[in-house]
Amino acid sequence: MKIIMSLILAYLWFTGTPALAQQQVNIPEDISKLLTQYACLACHKADAKVIGPAYVDVAKKKYTNAQIVALIYNPKPANWPGYPPMSPMKNVPEKDALKIAAWINSLVKKRS
């Protein structure tokens, strides 16, 4: 029995468990440029909590693109307890905010 458990543990160690083997989210180049330009990546990462929530977690909230844009301009800290309040990002043009929002919402389809 100890041999079997040792083999199972060795297998999991070398291959990783499903929970630990998370897929890294690929950010398209055009979206990456926008996220960098507007300093979004200073507080957010596609697939991990930084200062703000991961974009995959935002996608799970199932906001519409318009709701995400509204939250970019006028964040609602009550929507994200446990995180510091986000500063309003009114410098992001609406067309760019909509592109970012559409990409965020695309993540829920890929991760489900």
Phi, psi and chi 1 to 4 in degrees:
 res  aa     phi    psi   chi1   chi2   chi3   chi4
   1 MET       -  -39.4 -175.9   66.6  157.6      -
   2 LYS   -63.9  -35.5  -73.6 -176.2 -178.7 -179.2
   3 ILE   -65.6  -43.3  -66.6  173.6      -      -
   4 ILE   -63.1  -45.9  -67.0  172.0      -      -
   5 MET   -62.4  -40.8  -74.8  -57.3  -68.5      -
   6 SER   -62.6  -41.1  -64.4      -      -      -
   7 LEU   -65.8  -41.7  -70.3  172.6      -      -
   8 ILE   -62.9  -47.0  -69.1  170.9      -      -
   9 LEU   -62.8  -40.5  -71.0  172.9      -      -
  10 ALA   -63.1  -43.3      -      -      -      -
  11 TYR   -59.6  -48.0  173.6   77.2      -      -
  12 LEU   -64.5  -36.4  -68.1  174.9      -      -
  13 TRP   -62.9  -45.4  175.7  -97.1      -      -
  14 PHE   -81.8  -28.3  -72.3  109.2      -      -
  15 THR  -100.7  -20.6   62.3      -      -      -
  16 GLY    84.2  146.7      -      -      -      -
  17 THR   -84.0  157.8   60.9      -      -      -
  18 PRO   -55.6  -37.0  -24.8   32.3      -      -
  19 ALA   -67.4  -33.1      -      -      -      -
  20 LEU   -87.7  -19.9  -63.8  176.1      -      -
  21 ALA   -91.6   56.9      -      -      -      -
  22 GLN   -70.6  141.7  -84.0 -170.8  -31.3      -
  23 GLN   -77.4  136.3 -127.8 -179.6   10.0      -
  24 GLN   -80.1  137.6 -166.7  171.7   20.8      -
  25 VAL   -79.8  129.2  173.8      -      -      -
  26 ASN   -86.1  125.7 -177.7   34.2      -      -
  27 ILE   -98.4  119.6  -57.1  173.6      -      -
  28 PRO   -58.2  149.8  -19.2   29.0      -      -
  29 GLU   -56.5  -43.3 -171.6  175.7  -26.5      -
  30 ASP   -65.1  -37.1   60.0  -30.7      -      -
  31 ILE   -72.4  -40.5  -60.5  -60.0      -      -
  32 SER   -58.3  -40.4 -178.8      -      -      -
  33 LYS   -62.5  -42.8  -76.1 -179.4 -177.4  178.1
  34 LEU   -66.3  -44.7  -65.7  175.7      -      -
  35 LEU   -62.8  -33.4  -64.0  175.7      -      -
  36 THR   -75.8  -45.9  -59.0      -      -      -
  37 GLN   -57.2  -40.6  178.2  179.5   -9.6      -
  38 TYR   -98.6   12.4  -59.6  116.4      -      -
  39 ALA    61.8   24.6      -      -      -      -
  40 CYS   -63.6  -36.2  -54.6      -      -      -
  41 LEU   -72.2   -7.0  -63.9  174.6      -      -
  42 ALA   -68.3  -29.6      -      -      -      -
  43 CYS  -120.5  -16.5  -64.1      -      -      -
  44 HIS  -125.0  148.9  -61.0  -82.6      -      -
  45 LYS  -129.3  154.6 -166.2  171.3  176.7 -176.8
  46 ALA   -60.7  -42.7      -      -      -      -
  47 ASP  -128.1   16.5   54.1   -0.2      -      -
  48 ALA  -150.7  147.7      -      -      -      -
  49 LYS   -67.9  135.0  174.5 -177.4  175.5  179.9
  50 VAL  -119.4 -108.9 -176.8      -      -      -
  51 ILE   -86.8  -41.5  -66.5  169.7      -      -
  52 GLY  -104.2  175.3      -      -      -      -
  53 PRO   -68.5  155.7   24.1  -31.9      -      -
  54 ALA   -66.5  148.8      -      -      -      -
  55 TYR   -62.5  -31.1  -70.9  124.1      -      -
  56 VAL   -65.2  -32.3  -66.1      -      -      -
  57 ASP   -73.0  -35.0  -66.9  -28.1      -      -
  58 VAL   -63.4  -42.9  175.2      -      -      -
  59 ALA   -60.0  -35.7      -      -      -      -
  60 LYS   -65.7  -19.6  -70.0  176.3 -172.0  173.0
  61 LYS   -73.5  -14.1  -67.2  -89.1 -167.0  162.5
  62 LYS    58.3   40.6  -62.5 -175.3 -179.9  179.5
  63 TYR   -70.1  152.5  -65.0  121.6      -      -
  64 THR   -76.0  166.0   65.0      -      -      -
  65 ASN   -58.0  -42.6  -68.8   -9.0      -      -
  66 ALA   -63.2  -37.5      -      -      -      -
  67 GLN   -66.8  -39.6  -73.1  172.8  -45.0      -
  68 ILE   -64.0  -43.2  -67.9  174.5      -      -
  69 VAL   -59.8  -44.9  170.8      -      -      -
  70 ALA   -60.5  -37.5      -      -      -      -
  71 LEU   -73.7  -26.1  -70.3  168.7      -      -
  72 ILE   -65.9  -42.8  -70.5  170.2      -      -
  73 TYR   -79.8  -31.1  -64.3  139.5      -      -
  74 ASN  -142.7   78.2 -172.5   24.4      -      -
  75 PRO   -59.6  149.4  -19.8   30.8      -      -
  76 LYS  -117.8   94.0  -55.3  -76.1 -175.9 -149.5
  77 PRO   -55.9  -27.7  -23.8   32.5      -      -
  78 ALA   -63.5  -23.2      -      -      -      -
  79 ASN   -72.0  -20.8  -67.7    1.2      -      -
  80 TRP  -133.2   67.4  -67.3   95.0      -      -
  81 PRO   -60.9  144.5   16.5  -22.6      -      -
  82 GLY    93.1   -5.7      -      -      -      -
  83 TYR  -114.8  150.2  -70.4   92.3      -      -
  84 PRO   -68.6  151.2   18.3  -24.6      -      -
  85 PRO   -62.6  139.3   -6.8   12.7      -      -
  86 MET   -83.6  142.6  179.6  176.2  139.5      -
  87 SER   -74.8  144.2  -61.8      -      -      -
  88 PRO   -60.9  136.2  -20.8   31.2      -      -
  89 MET  -110.4   64.1  -57.7  -62.4  -68.6      -
  90 LYS   -73.7   -7.4  -63.5  179.0 -170.4 -107.2
  91 ASN   -80.7   -7.3   61.6  -42.7      -      -
  92 VAL   -85.8  117.8  179.8      -      -      -
  93 PRO   -60.2  147.1  -21.2   31.7      -      -
  94 GLU   -56.8  -40.6 -173.5  175.1    6.8      -
  95 LYS   -63.6  -36.3   70.8  179.3 -178.7   91.3
  96 ASP   -72.5  -39.8  -69.6  -14.5      -      -
  97 ALA   -62.1  -38.6      -      -      -      -
  98 LEU   -66.3  -37.7  -80.6  168.2      -      -
  99 LYS   -63.7  -44.1  -75.6 -179.4 -169.4  175.7
 100 ILE   -63.3  -45.1  -67.0  167.7      -      -
 101 ALA   -61.4  -43.7      -      -      -      -
 102 ALA   -63.1  -39.7      -      -      -      -
 103 TRP   -65.1  -45.0  171.8   72.9      -      -
 104 ILE   -56.1  -47.9  -69.2  170.2      -      -
 105 ASN   -66.2  -24.5  -80.3  -30.7      -      -
 106 SER   -69.4  -21.9   76.3      -      -      -
 107 LEU   -68.2  -32.6  -62.4  176.5      -      -
 108 VAL   -66.7  -33.5   75.0      -      -      -
 109 LYS   -69.3  -36.3  -63.4  168.5 -169.0  140.2
 110 LYS   -77.1  -29.2  -66.5  176.6 -175.4  174.0
 111 ARG   -97.1   -8.3  -55.7  -75.2  -72.5 -172.9
 112 SER   -79.2      -  -60.8      -      -      -
